[in-house]
C-alpha cells in the first residue's frame, strides 16, 4: 500500500477536499455557535415605561462621523457645524449617548443579529446566506406583540422568517435593483421614512392597523442603508456620505415629530438610534479596525435617562473633537441593546441574548432597575445551565466550570441571594450580585463552548502535519529518488515490510475506531468525523511510506553532512517563522526585500560577471518593492496609477516583440497573439478610465462598458487556457535540497502579493470599487465571487511568472550552480 503510485490530479483533488474541510474546522474551533435551545423566557414583572419602541439603524455609520463637527460647506459660518443637529440636540438635552462596540466580522448580518437578538452570531453564518436564517434564534422582534420593519431586502427577511408567528413581523422593502452603487443612495433612506409615514396615514382607514399601532409591546424598525452604500461608493469622508448623515438626521426629526403627533404626545415611545458597523477610510468594513467596530448609540424617550451633566465621565481622545464633554458618554457592547429594548417595552428578553443590560440608560425606580438586571441574570445563567447539562450528559470524564460548580456558589444559590436582597430593598447589592452572576455565566458559557478545543486542535494539527508529509512523500518519490529505486515499484514488498505494514494497519484501524467511538458517545457534529478520518488516513499512509523518507535522507547525506542538513532545515524554519511574524509587522517584508537585493553580493564571482544586467534588475526591483510594504494600507482608488500600470504593460509587450527576433521560441502565431493581448490591455484602459469618470459623475455604469468588461474577462480566460494547453514538456531533472530556495522565494512573493499592501481579514477588506466595472447593483454572491477572484490575482501572477517566464531567471539568481551545470550539459 505504501508504494502505490498517486496520480497528480488525485493528489490535487485530495488536497482541495482536505483544505476546504479543515478551513471549516476554524469555525468549529474558534466560532462555536453560542445558541442554546430549550430555555424558559423571562421578563420584568413590573409595568414597563414604554408602550412602543422605535429602532433606527444607520447601516455603516461611523460614530465619529456622526458626532464630529464639520466646516460649513456653504461658507455662511466660520465655525464648525454639525451634520446632525436634531440628534445632537437629543444628546445634549433629552437622552443618553455613547459608543456601541461591535465584534468581528463587522458585517450587516451579524451586526443586526447582535442588536436585535443580543448574541454574536456564529461567524460561519455569514457564508450561509443573507436572506434566510442558517440557524433559528430568538429576537426582540419575535418577542414583541407586533413589529413593522422598513428597509433593505438583505436584512429584513431574516427576522421575519425566524419569527414564531409568520404574521408578527411585517416587512416593507424596496427592490434589489435600488441598491445601485453608481447612484447617490440617500434616496433609499428617504424611501424608508416615506413608507413609514404612509403606514401611519393608512391607519386612518384601516381599523385593524390602527388597533395594532395602539397596542403595547410593539416595535417599529427603520433600516437605513444609504450610508453604507454611499460609504462603499465614495468613502466616509466624501460629501455624499456626509450629506447622507444630514438626510438621516432630518428624516429622524420629521419621523419623531410625526410619531409624537400620532400618539398625542403620550410619552410612551422609546427611541434608539445606532448602527450595525462602521466604515473604514477606504470605504469598506468587515475586519476589526476601530473605524469599523465603533458605532453610535443614542437613546431617548420613555424610560430613558436624561443626559448626565453633573459629573460627566467616559470621554477619551477618541471623543475629544466631538465637543460633547458636558454630557456623560456611556459606551456599551452591541449585544447589550437587546436587553435594553426588551426592558423598555416589557417583553421577554431574547432567550439567546448574552447582552448585559446597561442600567445607566434607564430612568426608573431602583426596584425596576434591580428587577430588570435580575431578569437579565436569569436569562444568561439559564443558557449556561442548559449548556452545562448537555455537556455533562455527553462528555466523557466531564470537568465542570469550577466557579459555578460548588454547593454554595452555583446558579441556584446566587439567584436565591439576589432575590433575598431585592426583597430586603437592598437594590444596589442585588445589582452587584447580578453582575457577578452574569460575568460568571458568560465565562462558563465560553468555557463550555470551547470545551473541545484541545481535542480539535490536536486532530487538526495531526491532519495538517500528516498532509504535509503526505505531499512530501509524493514529491520525494516522484521527483527525488532515482528511477531505479526499489521504492518506485508498487508490486514488491519484503517480508519485513509486510510485517511492519500489518502493525501500522492495526494501529491505524484501532486509532480510528477509538476516536470515532469517542465522537459517537459525545454526540459530536458530523464535521468532527471528517477531521478524524483525514488525520488518521494521512498519518497511516505516511507511516507506510517511512522508507521513502529514510532513503531520501540517505541521498541528501551524499552531497552534505548531517550537520549541514540540519542547519539547512533550521534555516528554512527560521525563514518561515519570519514570514509568520510579518503578519503582525509588515515592515518585516521590507527587510526581506532589502536582504534579497543584497543577495548578489554573496554570489560566486563568475555568476555575477555573467549576469550583471539581470542582477541589477533584481536588486533594483527588490528595493523598489520594499517601499510598498512600508506604506499605509489605507489608500483610496487612484485611476492614474491604473493607467500608468497599463502603459508599462504595453511598453513591456512592445519591447518584447521588438526583441523577439533574437529568440527562437517566437513564432508568427505567438506574435499575433501578443498583439491581440496588448490590444485588449489598451481597450481595458479606455474602458476603466471612461467607467470611472461616469461613476464619479453619477451617470451610472454604461451598458456598453459593462458588456465589454465581461467579454474581455472571458477572452482573457480562454487565452490563458489556450496558451496553457500548448505548453510543451521540456523534461525535468531530479529535485535537490537547494531547490527548496525556489519554494521559499515563491512563498515570499505570494505573501507579499496577499499582505504586502493590505490584509485579507475579510473579503470586504478589499474595496467594492474594484467590481464596479462589472456590476454596480448590490449582489453579495456575485460581488463576493469577483472579490475572491481579485484576491487570487496575486497567486495567478506569481504562479504564471514562476512556471512560464521566469524559471530561467530564477535558476540564474537563486540556484546558479545548478543552472550552470544544466547549461554545460546542454
N, C-alpha and C positions, 0 to 999 in steps of 0.2 A: 504493500500500500504506500510505503514511503516514497517509492520511486516512480509512481505513476506520473506521466507527463501531463502538465496542466496547460491547456491552450491559453494563449494570451487573452483572448476575448472572455473566456470563462473566468480567468483571474480578475479581469476588469469588472465583470458583472458581479462577482462575489464582493469585490471591494466597494462597489457602489451601494449594494444592498446593506453591507456591513456598516458603512459610514452613515447612511440615512438612518438606520436603526439606532446606532449609538449616538448620533447627534440628538435623536429624540430622548435619549437617556438623560440629557442635560435637564430637560423639563421634569423628568421623574425625580431627579436628584435634588435640583435646586428650586423647582417651582411646583412642588406638590400642591394640588388643589386644596384650599382651606375649607371647602364645603363640607358640612356635616348635616346629615338629614335625620328626620325623625325627632325633632325637638318641639318643645312647647313654646308658643309665642307669649311674650309678656308686654304689658303696657302699664302706664301710670294710672292708678285708680282715682286720681283727683281730676277735677274739671280742668280741661286744657284752656290756655289763654286765647287760642286762635281757633276759628272755625274752618279756615281755609288757608292754604299755603300757595304762594306764587314762587316757583323756582325758575330762575332765569340763568341760563348757561351761555356765556360768550365763548364759543369754541375757539381755542387758540389764542386767548387773550393773556398777555404777559402782565404780571402785577405792576411792574414799574411803569409800563407804558400807560396804564390807566391812572395811576396815582401821581405821576410826574406833572410838572408844569412845563409848558412849551411856548416858544416865541409866537407872537401874534403874526400869523401869516399875511394878514391884511395891512399890517403896519399901523393900525389905529392906536395901539398902546405900546409903549416901550417896555412895559412889564410883561413877564411871562404869565400865560393864562392856562387854564385847564381845558382839556377837550371834553371833559365830562362834568359840567357844573352842577347838574342835578345830583349825581352820585356823590360828588364832593360835599355838597350841602348835607346829604344824608350822613356822611361820615362825621362831619363837624357838629351836627346839631340833633340828629334823630336816631342814629343807630350805632352799631358796633362793627368795626372792620379789622382786617388783618391779612395775613398771607396764608393761603391754603397750600400745603406742601404735598405734591404728588409723588408717585413712585414710577420707576421704570417698568414697562415701557410707557413713555408719555404719549400715548395714542388716544384717539377719541373713545373707542370702545371701553378699554379698562378704566379710563378716567370717569366716564359716565357711570359705569358699574360701581366704582368706589363711592361716588357722590350719592347715588340713588339707592344702592343696595348695601353699602357700608363695608364691603370687603374688597380685597385686592385680587382680582381675577387671575386664575392660572394663566401665565404668560402664553402658553401654547394655544390658548383660546383665540388669540389674535390671528392665528393661522387657520382657524377652523371656520371662518366665515364672519361677515359683518352684518348679515341680515337675519340670522337665526341664532338661537342660543345653543352653544356647544354643550352647556350644562344648565340645568334648571337652577334658578336661585330666587330667593325672596327679595322683595324690594319695597320701598316706601309706596310706590305706585300700587303694588299688589295689595298692600295693607290698607290703602285708602278706600273710602266709600266709592269715589269715582275720580278719574284723572282725565284731563284733556291735555293732549300734547301736540305741539306745533313745531314743525321744522323739517330736518333732513330725513330722507328715506333710508339713510345709512345708520341712523341711531334709534329712531322711534320704534320700529318694529320689534326690536329685541326685548323691550319692556312690555309691549302689548302682547306679544306671543307667549311670554312667560307668565302672564297673569293667571290667577286661579279661576277667574271669571272672564271669558273672552270679551264680554261687553263692558268690563270695568274700566279699561284703558282705551280711550278713543284717540285716533291719530289723524292729524291734518298735515299732509306732506306735499311739497312741490315735486316735480318730476326730476329724474336724474339729469336730463338734458339742461336743467337750470344751473347745475353745478359746473360752470364753464370758467376755467382759469384764465381765459382770454378776455373776460369782461370784468367790469367792476362788480364785485359780489355783494355790495351793501344792499342791493335790491332784494337779496334773499332774506335779509333781516326785516326789511320793510314789509315784505310779504307776510312774515310771521305776525308782526304787530297788527297788520290789516286783517288777517284771518281771525285773530282773537277778538278784535273789535267787532267783526261780523258775527261771531258766535254770540256775544252779548246782545247784539242787535236782534239776532234771530230768536232769542228767548222771549221777546215781547209777543211773538205769535206762536210760540211752541211751549205749551204749559208744562209738558214733561221736562223739557230742558230747563225751564225756569225753576221748577222744583229741585232738580238736580243741582243747579248752581246755588241754590239757597240751603242745601243740606250742609251738615258739618262734616269734618274729616275729608274734605275734597282737596285736590291738588291741580294746579294749573302749571304746566311745564312749557316754557318757551326756549327752544333751542336755536341759537343764533350762529349760523355757520359762516356768515360773511367775513368775520375777522380771520378765521382760519384760511379761507380761500384767498383772500387778499394778502394775507401773510405769506402764503406759499408763492403767490404770483409776483408780489412786489417787495416783500420783506417787511419786518415790523417797524422799520424806520421810515417807510415810504409815506407819501402823502395819502395814498389810498387807504393804508392801514389806519392812520391817524384820523382821517375823515370818517372811517367806519366806526371808530370809537365814538365820535360825535353823533353819528346816526343812532347808535345803540343807546347812548345817553338820552337823546331826545325821544326815542321810542319808548324807553322805560318811563320817562317822565309823563308822557301822554297816557301810557297804559295804566300807571298808578293812579293818575287823576281819573281815568275812566272807571277803574275798579272802585275807587272810593265813592264816586258819584253813584255807581250802580248799586252799591250796598249802603247808601245813605250814611257814609262815614261812621259805620257801626263799630269801628275799632277792633274788628275780629279777623283782620287779614295780616298774615305774616309774610314778609318778603325776604328772599335770599338770592343774591346775585354772586355768581362765581364763574370759574372756567374749568374745563376738563384738563387742560395742559397749556403750556406757554408756547413760545416760538423763539427759535434761535435767530441770530443776526442774519444767517444765510437763508432764512425763510423755511426752516424745516423743524421737525421735532421727532421724538422717539427715544433719544438717549437720556442720560441723567444729568445733562448740563443744567446749572441753576436757572438759566433763562427758560428752560422747558419745564422745570419742576415747581417754580414759584408762580402761583396764580392768585388772583384777588378773591377775597371773601368779604361781602358787605351784607349785613342783616339788619332789618328794621321792621317796625310794625308791632303787632300784638305779641306780647310775651318776650320781646327782645329788649335788652338793656340799652339805655341811652349812652352816649359817649362819656367816658370817664375823663374828666378834665381836672380832677383834683390832684391826683398823683399819677400822671400818665407814664407808663413804662412800655417796654417791648421794642423800642426803636433801636436801630443799629446803623452801620454805614450804608446798608442797602436802602434804607428809607430816609437817608439824610436829605436828599434833594426833593422829597415829596412835600416838605413844609407842612407836615401834619403832626408835629411834635406835641401840639397842645392837647391831643386826644390819645388815649391808650391804644396801642396796636396789639391785637390778640391773635396770634398765629394758631393754626390748627393743622391736623393731618386731614387729608382729603376724605378719608372714610369717616371722620368724626361728624360730617354733615348729616349723615343718615339718621343717627340717634337724635341729633338736634331737631331735625324736621319732624320726626316721629313724636318727640316730646311736645313740640309746639302745638300740634293739632290733635294730640291724644290718641294716636293709633298704636297698634302693636309695633314694637321695634322689629325690623327685619331680622329673621332668625339667623341669618348668615353673617350679620354685621360684626365687625371687630373694631368698629369705631368707638372712641371714648367721648362721652357727652361733654362738650365744652361748657361748663357751668357759667363761665364768665360772660356768655352770650345771653343767659336767661335773666329775665326780670320777673321774679315771682317770689313767693314766700319761701322761707328756709325749709319748711316741710315739703313743698313741691320739689325743690331742688334735690333734697335728700332722697325723696321717693324716686325721682327721675333717674338719679345716679344708681340707686338700688336696683331698679329695673334693668339698667344697663349692665350692672354686675351680674345679675341673674342670667341674662341672655348670653353674655360672653362665657360665663363659667359653665353654663349648660353645654355649650359647644365642646368645651374641654371634657366635661364629664361623659358625654356621649362618645366622643372620640377615644377617651380612656377605656371605657367598657368594651368598645370594639377591638382595640388593640389587645386588651387583656385576654379576650376570648380567642384570638387568632395567633398571637405571637408565642413562639417557644422561648421559655425562660425569660418571660417579660419582666423588664425593670421599670417600675412606675416613676413618675416625676416626683422626686423626693419632697420638694416644698409643699406639695398638696396631698401627701400620702401618709400622714400620721393621724392618730386618733384625735388629737386636739387642734390640728391645723389642716383642715380639709374644707372642701366646698360647703358641705352642710353646716359644719361648725362655724365657719366665717359668716355665712349668711344669717345664721341664728344670732350671732353677736351684733351684726348690723341692725337686725330687726329690734333687738333689745335696746340699742342706742337710739333708734328712731322713736320707739315707744316712750323712752325716757326724755325725749326732747333734746337729746344731745346730737344735734344735726351736723355740726362740724366734725365731730368724732366719727359719726356714721359715714360722712362723705370720705373721710380719710381712710376708713376701713374698706369702703367700696373701691377706692382707688388701689389699695393694696391687693384686693381680690382680683380686680381687673388685670393688673400687671402680672400677677402670678398665673392667671388663667391664660393670658396671651403667651407667656413664656412656656406654659405647659402645652398649649396648642402647637407652638413652634417645636417643642421637644418631640411631640408625637408625630408631627408632620415630617420631621427629619429622622425619625427613629431608624429607618432603613438605610441611612446614608453610608455607614461603614460597609455594609454588605454590598450595596450598589456600586460604591466607588471601587471596592475590591474587584468585583466582577467586571466592571467596565475597564479598569486598568489592566486586568488579565487579558481581556479581549483585545485591547489596543496593542499590548506587548506581543500577544500571540499573532495579531495581524502583521505587525512589523516583521517578526521572524518568519512568518508565512511568506510574505513578499520577498524578504531577503533570501530565503531558501530557493525560491524560484529563480531569482536573479543569479545567485551563485551557481546553480545547477545549469542554467541555460547559457550564461554569458561569461562564466569564470573558469569552471572546470574544463580540463582538456576533453577533446572529443572521444578519446579512448578511455575515459574514466569509467570504471565499473558502475559508478553511481548514476550514470546516464541511462543505464539499461533498466527496464522495468520488469524483466521476466526471470531474473535470477536473484535469489536471496540465500545467503549462507544459513546453516543450521543455527549459528549463534544469533544471527539477525532475526530469524523466525522466532526463536525463544524470547528475545528481548521484545519483539513486536507483540507477542502474546501478553507479556506483563504490562506493556503500555496500553494495549487494548482493554485489559481488565481494569487498569487504573482509570482510564477514561470513562468506561461504562459505569463503574462504581461511583465516580465523582458525579456523573450526570444524573444517575438515579437518586443519589443522596440530595443533590441540590434541587432537583425537580420535586422531590418529596417534601423538602422543607418549604418550597414555594407553594405547593398544593395545600399543605397543612395551614400555612399562614394566609391562605386565600389571597395571594399576590396577584397583581394585574398580569394580563397576558404578555405585555411587553417584557416583563422580567424573565419569562421563559426564553424569549428570543435572545436576550443578553447572555444568559447562561449557555445556551446552545452554541452561540458563536464562540464564546470564550473556551468552552470545552473542546469544540472542534479544532480551533486553531492550535491550542496547546497540544492536543493529541497528534495532529499532523506534524507539528514542529518536533515533537519528541521522536516520532517515527523517522524523521529525516535528520537525526542528530549527526549521522556520519558525514553528511554533506557539509555541515559546519566544521567538523573536525578536519576533513580533507582540505577545505578552503583555508583553514588556519595554517595547515602544514604548507600549503602552496605559498601563502603570504610570508612564511618564515624563510623561504628560499631567497627572497630578494632583500629581506631586512631582518633585524634581530627582534627578539620578543620585546625587549625594552623599547625599541623604536616603534614597534607595532602598538604597544600600549600608549606610548606618547602620541601617536597619530590619532588613536581613538579619543584620548583625553582632549586633544586639541579640537577635535570636531564637537565634542560635548560642550566645551567652553564656548565655541562659536555659536552653537545652538542656544546656550544659556544667554549669550549676548543678544541674540535675536529676541528671546523672551523678554529680557529687560527693556528692550526698545519699545515694548507695548506700553510701558509706563513712562519712558523718557525718549521722545522721538529724536532728540539730538544724538543718540547713540548711532542712528543710521547715518548721520553726517560724519561721525567719527569713522565708521566703516568705509564710507566713500573716500575719505582722506587716506586711510590706510591702503585702500585699493589703488588710489592714484600714485602712492609711493612704492607700490609693489615692483614696478620695472627696475627700480634701483638695486634690488637684490637678485635680479635675474642674471643668468650667465651672460658674459660679455658678448659672445657670438650671437645670442638671441637678440640682445639689444641693438647690435650693429646691423643685423639683417632686417629688423622690423622697426626702424626708427620712427617712421611716419605713423605706423599703426599704434605704437606705444604712446606717442604724443597725443594721438586722438583719444586713446584710452584714458590717459591721465587727465586730459582736459575735460573729457565728458564726465569723469567721476567727480572732479572738483566742481564743475558746473551743477551737477545733480545734487551735490551736498548742500547747496543753498536752499533747495526746495523743502528739505526736511527740517529746516530751521525757521521757516516762515509760518505765520499763523494759519490755522486751518479755517478760520472764519474769513472766507473771501467770496465775494459775490461774483455773478456772471460778468465776464468781460469778452464781448464778441470780437474785439480786436485781436485778442490772443488766439482765438479760434481761427481767424482769418490768417494771421501770421503763421500758425501751425500748418494750415493748408498750403500756404505759399512755400514753406520749407519742404513739404512733401512733394510738391510739383517740381521744385528745383532739384531735389534729390532724384526724382524719377527721370527728369530730362537729362541730368548729368549721367545717370546710369545708361541711358540709351545712347548718348554721345560716345561713351567709352566702351560700349558693348562689343565693338568690333575687335577688341583686344582679347575677348574671351570666346572660347569655342562653344560654350554652352548656349550662346544666344542664337535663336532661330527666328525666321520671319514671323512665324505664328506667335512666338513669345513677344516680339516687338509690337505686333498688332494688339496683343492682349494688354501690354503695358500702356500703350497709347489709349486704349479704351478705359483702363482703370484710372489713368490720370484725368481723362475727360470726366469720369464720374466724380473724382475729387473736386475738380473745378465746378461742376454743376452743384455738388453738395455745398460748396462755399457760398454760391449765389443763393441757394435756397435757404440756408441757415441765416445769412445776412438779411435777406428780404423778410423771412418769417419773424425774426427778432424785432425788426422795425415795426412790422404790422402789429405784433403783440404789444409793444410799447405804446403804440398809438391807439390801442384798444379796438382795433379794427377786427381782430379775431384771426384765427388760423386760416389762411387761404386754402380752399379746397385743392387747387392745383398743386400747391406746395406740399400739402399733406399726402396726396397720392404719389407725388414724385418722391417724397422721402421714403415711403413704404416700398416703392418699386426699387429704388436704389439699394435699400437694405436687403431686399430679396435677391437682387442681381449679385450683390457682393457675396451673399451666402452661397449662391450657385457657383460663382467664380472660384471661391475658396475650395468648394467640394471638387470642382473640375481639376484645378491645379493639384490638389492633394492626391487625386486618383492617378495623375500622370507621373508622379514621382517614381524614380527608379531606385531599386535596392542596390546600393553600391558595394555591399559586402561589409562585414564588421569584424573587428578584431576582438579578442577576449578582453574583458574588463580587468583593470588592476586597481589596487588600493588608491592610487593617486587620482583615479577618475572621480573619486568622491568629491574632489575640489569643485568639479563642474556642478555637482548636485548642490553644494553649498552656495556657489555663486548664483545658480538658478533660484534657489530658495530665497536668497537675499533680494534679488530683483523682484521676485513675486511679492515679497513682504513690502518692499518699497512701493510697488505699484498699488498695493491694497491700503497700506497705512502711512505711506510717506507724506501724503498731503491731507490726510483726514483720518476717519475711523469708520468702522462698519458696525457700530454698536446696534444699529438698526437700519433697515432699508431706508427709512425716511431721513437718515443722516445725510443722504445724498439728495440734493435739491431736486424738486419735481420739475424745475425749469428744463432739465435735460430731456424730458419726454414731451415737451410742448410742441416740438416739431412734428410729432407723430399723432398726438391727440391732446386735446385740452378739456374734454369732458371727463369729469371725475369717474374713474372706474378702478377700484382698488386692485383688482386682479390683473387687468391689462397693464396698468401703471407699475404694479409690483413686478410683473414679469419683465417689463422693459428696464426697470431699475436693477433687477438681478442680472440681466444681460450687460448693463453698464458696469456692474461690479466685476463681471467676468472678463471684461475687455483687457485689463492688465495681464490676466493669465493668458489670454489668447495671444497677445502681442509678444510677451516674453517667450512663450512656448514656440511660437512661429519663428522667432529670431534664432532661438537655440537649435531648433530642428531643421530649419531650411537655409537660413542665410548666414549664420554666424558661427557655425561649428568650426570652420577653418580658423576664424579669428580666435575663438575660444581655445582651440588647440594650441595656437601660437603663443597666446598670452598665459593661459592657465596651466597647461601641461606641455611646455615647449620641448622637453626632452623626448616625449612620446611622439610628438608631431614631427620632429626632425628625423627620428628613427623611421617613421612611416614614409616620410618624403624620400629618404635614401632608398628604401625598398622599392618605391615606385619608380 
